[in-house]
Amino acid sequence: MTGEISIGGVYLPSVLLLAVAAVILTGIATRLLAFAGAYRVVTYRPLVDLALFILILGLLALLTGPSA
C-alpha cells in the first residue's frame, strides 16, 4: 500500500480510498445480515456495525499491503 494515489492529478491518501471501499462493503454486509435476521440476537446494532467496518477496513489494508 503506497502513501498516496493520484486520481486526476489530485493526490488522495490510500487509507481514505480504503475507508470508502470499506463503507460500501459494510453497507452491503449489514443489509445481508439484516435480511438474514442476524441482528435479532444483537443488543446494540451500531456497535456491531462499527466493528464490522473496522474488520473490513483492516482486511482491505492487509490485502492491499506490500507483499514481502
N, C-alpha and C positions, 0 to 999 in steps of 0.2 A: 504494500500500500504506500503510494507516494504521498507527499505532504499536500500537494495542490494539483488540481486538474483544471486545464484550460477549456472553457466552453465559450466559443465565440469571442475569444480574447479576454474573457473575464475569468480570473483565477478564483476557484472555489475550493475550500478545504474538502478533502476527501471524506472526512468524518460527517460533514454536512450532507453530502450525497448519500452516504451510507444511512444516515438517520432518516432521510426522506424515503429511501427504499424500505427501511425498517418500519416506518409509519404505514406505508402502503401494505406491506406484508402482515403487519399486526392487525390492520383493519380487516383483511381477508380472513386471518385466523380467528379473530373474535366473532366474525359473522358465522364461520363454520362451527365454532364452539357454541354459539347461541342457538344455531339451528339444531345441533346435536343434543341440546339440553344440558350441557355440562355446567352451565352457570347456576343451575338449581342447587348444586352442592357447595357453592362458593358463598362465603359470608360477605366479603367486601370485593365487589367486581372491579372497581378502579385499581385496587392494589394488584389484582391478578393481571389486568391489562398492562400495568406498568412493568411488572415482572416479565411478562411475555415480550414487551417491547425491548427490554434490556437484554433478554436472552437472544432475540433475533438480531439485534444490533451487534452483540458480541460474536454471534455466529457469522454474520456478514464480514465483520472485521477479521475474523480468523481465516475465512475463505479467500479474502482479497489481500491478505498479508503477503509479505515477501516469502518466497519459497527458499528455504535454506537447505 
